Amino acid sequence: MADHIRQQIRDRAVTTCTGLTTTGANVFQSPIITAESQTLPALLVYISNEDVGLDASMGILQRQASLEIHGYVEASATVFDTLDLISKEVEIAIAGDRTLNSLVQDTWLQSTEIVLDPEGSRPLGIIQMSFYTSYRTTHLTPDVSA
């Protein structure tokens, strides 16, 4: 049996975003980064929420989720430039795979927020990109895109 569709979506987003010029292979499925142990710049990928509705025709569940892709860099004089570059690279990568290898019907950037975190031993710049995803499953197959 395959993994739940949410995990498959996260896996595909990680694959799509791995190898970008700025973050390289530093792409992790996690909502939490340990600045002391992670190589920066890095991306974190996770799903923050999912809304589910019933499509009465044939018992299909219509799902919408927020796919979160957050970029982390060490804060410096060019932190905003680097965060914008990360955003550009991620947006282009996701736009090039909008169905995430046919797992979802569509994906698009819904919002972006930039945060500076001066706490800790390494002050961080963070760009939080939230992508809207829409997909369908059946009641009995939450691991298969319908």
Secondary structure, DSSP 8 states (H G I E B T S, - for coil): ----HHHHHHHHHHHHHTTBTTTBT-EEE-S---TTTS-SSEEEEEEEEEEEEEETTTTEEEEEEEEEEEEEEE--TTHHHHHHHHHHHHHHHHHTTTTTTTTSSEEEEEEEEEEEE--SSS-EEEEEEEEEEEEEEESS-TTS--
